[in-house]
């Protein structure tokens, strides 16, 4: 089980991410991050509004790179990440 952290380099609109991505859980009163369960690679990503994230559950280091890259592409395609 690999746990890693990364920065996406921009701000993320978590409320909009919940409505556009499946397999998410976001309860800002209890925890400031959005929980996203990715199927391929099979990981769980905690996404914060600051653009920081924590990826857990990866079996290989390459899975972390693939998951973060895939998430970044999804957020860009859906216009859910904003750069200042």
PATI-241848 format. One record per residue: residue in one letter; z, x, y of N, C-alpha, C in turn. Coordinates in steps of 0.001 Angstrom, whole numbers, plus 500000, padded with zeros to 6 digits. Each point is the difference from the previous one (the first is absolute). Layout:
REM residues N
+------+--------+--------+---------+--------+---------+----------+--------+--------+---------+
! code !   n_up ! n_east ! n_north !  ca_up ! ca_east ! ca_north !   c_up ! c_east ! c_north !
+------+--------+--------+---------+--------+---------+----------+--------+--------+---------+
!    a !      Z !      X !       Y !      Z !       X !        Y !      Z !      X !       Y !
...
+------+--------+--------+---------+--------+---------+----------+--------+--------+---------+
//
This chain:
REM residues 84
+------+--------+--------+---------+--------+---------+----------+--------+--------+---------+
! code !   n_up ! n_east ! n_north !  ca_up ! ca_east ! ca_north !   c_up ! c_east ! c_north !
+------+--------+--------+---------+--------+---------+----------+--------+--------+---------+
!    x ! 500000 ! 500851 !  498809 ! 500000 !  499149 !   501191 ! 500000 ! 500890 !  501245 !
!    x ! 498962 ! 499897 !  500798 ! 499869 !  500798 !   501213 ! 500285 ! 499121 !  501208 !
!    x ! 500799 ! 500508 !  500916 ! 500281 !  499323 !   501258 ! 499522 ! 500914 !  501114 !
!    x ! 499231 ! 499455 !  500935 ! 499491 !  500824 !   501098 ! 499950 ! 499187 !  501283 !
!    x ! 499938 ! 500711 !  501111 ! 499876 !  499324 !   501289 ! 498773 ! 500535 !  500711 !
!    x ! 499462 ! 499176 !  500907 ! 498798 !  500386 !   500736 ! 499956 ! 499219 !  501307 !
!    x ! 499110 ! 500416 !  500871 ! 499763 !  499288 !   501243 ! 498526 ! 499639 !  500066 !
!    x ! 499716 ! 498771 !  500414 ! 498620 !  499545 !   500112 ! 499388 ! 500370 !  501353 !
!    x ! 500826 ! 500456 !  500936 ! 499490 !  500443 !   501291 ! 499768 ! 498893 !  501015 !
!    x ! 500474 ! 498799 !  499709 ! 499847 !  498885 !   500934 ! 501053 ! 498951 !  499740 !
!    x ! 500045 ! 499000 !  500849 ! 500955 !  498893 !   499847 ! 499384 ! 498918 !  499119 !
!    x ! 500840 ! 499356 !  499188 ! 499538 !  498972 !   499076 ! 500610 ! 498655 !  500382 !
!    x ! 499165 ! 498970 !  500045 ! 500456 !  498635 !   500287 ! 500454 ! 499358 !  498685 !
!    x ! 501280 ! 500105 !  499693 ! 500513 !  499563 !   498698 ! 499833 ! 498504 !  499764 !
!    x ! 500204 ! 499182 !  501023 ! 499851 !  498544 !   499840 ! 498584 ! 499645 !  499562 !
!    x ! 499010 ! 500688 !  500578 ! 498605 !  499736 !   499636 ! 499674 ! 500539 !  498618 !
!    x ! 500619 ! 501121 !  499623 ! 499765 !  500575 !   498678 ! 500429 ! 499012 !  498919 !
!    x ! 501126 ! 499339 !  500217 ! 500505 !  499023 !   499019 ! 498972 ! 498901 !  499758 !
!    x ! 499369 ! 499519 !  501079 ! 499054 !  498894 !   499852 ! 498659 ! 500432 !  499413 !
!    x ! 499647 ! 501282 !  500118 ! 498684 !  500447 !   499534 ! 500019 ! 500746 !  498665 !
!    x ! 501139 ! 500550 !  499622 ! 500105 !  500716 !   498728 ! 500820 ! 499174 !  499025 !
!    x ! 499642 ! 500058 !  498742 ! 500807 !  499346 !   498977 ! 501102 ! 500939 !  499534 !
!    x ! 500872 ! 499484 !  499188 ! 501072 !  500789 !   499380 ! 500861 ! 500736 !  501020 !
!    x ! 500398 ! 499291 !  501052 ! 500871 !  500589 !   501014 ! 501284 ! 499199 !  500101 !
!    x ! 501025 ! 500671 !  500510 ! 501270 !  499338 !   500282 ! 500500 ! 500586 !  501313 !
!    x ! 500296 ! 499123 !  500954 ! 500448 !  500468 !   501303 ! 501049 ! 499046 !  500540 !
!    x ! 501227 ! 500470 !  500084 ! 501112 !  499240 !   500562 ! 500695 ! 500898 !  501018 !
!    x ! 499505 ! 500010 !  501261 ! 500510 !  500937 !   501000 ! 501494 ! 499844 !  500312 !
!    x ! 500579 ! 498844 !  499710 ! 501435 !  499814 !   500233 ! 500820 ! 500849 !  499023 !
!    x ! 499432 ! 500248 !  498808 ! 500721 !  500739 !   498967 ! 499590 ! 501466 !  499920 !
!    x ! 498707 ! 500287 !  500249 ! 499483 !  501367 !   499877 ! 498782 ! 500136 !  500907 !
!    x ! 499938 ! 501058 !  500807 ! 498920 !  500102 !   500995 ! 498626 ! 500359 !  499442 !
!    x ! 499914 ! 500284 !  498710 ! 498720 !  500388 !   499417 ! 499385 ! 498905 !  499158 !
!    x ! 498682 ! 500055 !  499875 ! 499255 !  499093 !   499153 ! 499838 ! 500661 !  498635 !
!    x ! 500208 ! 499247 !  498950 ! 499862 !  500523 !   498636 ! 498654 ! 499538 !  499459 !
!    x ! 499155 ! 500956 !  499636 ! 498664 !  499692 !   499489 ! 499861 ! 500579 !  498597 !
!    x ! 499674 ! 499151 !  499045 ! 499811 !  500427 !   498609 ! 498505 ! 500148 !  499737 !
!    x ! 499570 ! 501247 !  499863 ! 498588 !  500278 !   499765 ! 499749 ! 500049 !  498485 !
!    x ! 498885 ! 499394 !  499572 ! 499673 !  499965 !   498578 ! 499372 ! 501295 !  499496 !
!    x ! 499113 ! 500581 !  500806 ! 499291 !  501205 !   499553 ! 499893 ! 500996 !  501132 !
!    x ! 500681 ! 501112 !  499969 ! 500971 !  500386 !   498969 ! 501258 ! 499130 !  500078 !
!    x ! 500708 ! 499908 !  498914 ! 501183 !  499128 !   499930 ! 501179 ! 500676 !  500702 !
!    x ! 500184 ! 499645 !  501276 ! 501083 !  500550 !   500819 ! 500567 ! 498893 !  500878 !
!    x ! 501145 ! 500276 !  500584 ! 500589 !  499125 !   501007 ! 500066 ! 500806 !  501286 !
!    x ! 499526 ! 499386 !  501096 ! 499987 !  500691 !   501292 ! 500841 ! 499213 !  500990 !
!    x ! 500948 ! 500679 !  500628 ! 500773 !  499415 !   501094 ! 499296 ! 500400 !  501288 !
!    x ! 499547 ! 499022 !  500760 ! 499251 !  500263 !   501233 ! 500863 ! 499586 !  501179 !
!    x ! 500091 ! 500870 !  500991 ! 500775 !  499719 !   501198 ! 499062 ! 499837 !  501190 !
!    x ! 500429 ! 499246 !  501005 ! 499178 !  499730 !   501181 ! 499585 ! 501279 !  500714 !
!    x ! 500786 ! 501044 !  499876 ! 499704 !  501283 !   500643 ! 498801 ! 500707 !  499373 !
!    x ! 499567 ! 499521 !  498834 ! 498913 !  500651 !   499286 ! 500488 ! 500950 !  498926 !
!    x ! 501304 ! 500159 !  499900 ! 500563 !  500823 !   498935 ! 500069 ! 499171 !  498723 !
!    x ! 499957 ! 500681 !  498871 ! 500096 !  499287 !   498740 ! 500691 ! 500857 !  498953 !
!    x ! 500476 ! 499322 !  498968 ! 500589 !  500654 !   498838 ! 499290 ! 499430 !  498778 !
!    x ! 499492 ! 500883 !  499169 ! 499286 !  499602 !   498785 ! 500872 ! 500352 !  498797 !
!    x ! 500243 ! 499034 !  499123 ! 500833 !  500236 !   498824 ! 499281 ! 499528 !  498743 !
!    x ! 500405 ! 500557 !  498871 ! 499501 !  499541 !   498711 ! 498768 ! 500705 !  499493 !
!    x ! 499476 ! 500954 !  500751 ! 498813 !  500720 !   499537 ! 500346 ! 500881 !  498803 !
!    x ! 499080 ! 500116 !  499081 ! 500204 !  500853 !   498824 ! 499467 ! 501414 !  500240 !
!    x ! 498957 ! 500087 !  500849 ! 499387 !  501292 !   500303 ! 499889 ! 500154 !  501512 !
!    x ! 499982 ! 501226 !  500462 ! 499868 !  500267 !   501431 ! 498697 ! 499409 !  500537 !
!    x ! 498931 ! 500057 !  499228 ! 498714 !  499459 !   500449 ! 500090 ! 498495 !  500263 !
!    x ! 500840 ! 499290 !  499242 ! 500184 !  498558 !   500221 ! 500514 ! 499723 !  501408 !
!    x ! 500879 ! 500867 !  500509 ! 500537 !  499829 !   501350 ! 498867 ! 500138 !  501023 !
!    x ! 499207 ! 501052 !  499874 ! 498878 !  500204 !   500926 ! 499027 ! 498829 !  499959 !
!    x ! 499683 ! 499545 !  498784 ! 499067 !  498886 !   499846 ! 500553 ! 498724 !  500619 !
!    x ! 501284 ! 499713 !  499783 ! 500612 !  498780 !   500523 ! 500050 ! 500005 !  501522 !
!    x ! 500404 ! 501112 !  500590 ! 500092 !  500077 !   501461 ! 498613 ! 499897 !  500621 !
!    x ! 499026 ! 500666 !  499412 ! 498626 !  499931 !   500506 ! 499465 ! 498565 !  499907 !
!    x ! 500224 ! 499354 !  498870 ! 499539 !  498629 !   499793 ! 500667 ! 499046 !  500998 !
!    x ! 501307 ! 500140 !  500188 ! 500714 !  499157 !   500950 ! 499462 ! 500204 !  501415 !
!    x ! 499790 ! 501243 !  500384 ! 499496 !  500305 !   501342 ! 498634 ! 499349 !  500210 !
!    x ! 499132 ! 500069 !  499008 ! 498675 !  499370 !   500097 ! 500118 ! 498487 !  500149 !
!    x ! 500882 ! 499382 !  499231 ! 500191 !  498547 !   500070 ! 500483 ! 499601 !  501390 !
!    x ! 500991 ! 500725 !  500531 ! 500542 !  499674 !   501317 ! 498938 ! 500158 !  501082 !
!    x ! 499173 ! 501018 !  499895 ! 498935 !  500205 !   500991 ! 498951 ! 498899 !  499909 !
!    x ! 499572 ! 499670 !  498785 ! 498979 !  498960 !   499812 ! 500469 ! 498655 !  500534 !
!    x ! 501274 ! 499705 !  499851 ! 500560 !  498714 !   500428 ! 500511 ! 500028 !  501446 !
!    x ! 499830 ! 501136 !  500687 ! 500493 !  500174 !   501378 ! 501504 ! 499751 !  500116 !
!    x ! 500752 ! 500556 !  499064 ! 501454 !  499819 !   499977 ! 500745 ! 501245 !  500459 !
!    x ! 499273 ! 501068 !  500334 ! 500630 !  501223 !   500480 ! 499396 ! 500328 !  501367 !
!    x ! 500896 ! 500438 !  500913 ! 499578 !  500253 !   501372 ! 500455 ! 501392 !  500415 !
!    x ! 499077 ! 500721 !  500611 ! 500287 !  501375 !   500423 ! 500200 ! 500031 !  501503 !
!    x ! 500959 ! 500809 !  500438 ! 500284 !  500088 !   501440 ! 499439 ! 501262 !  500584 !
+------+--------+--------+---------+--------+---------+----------+--------+--------+---------+
//
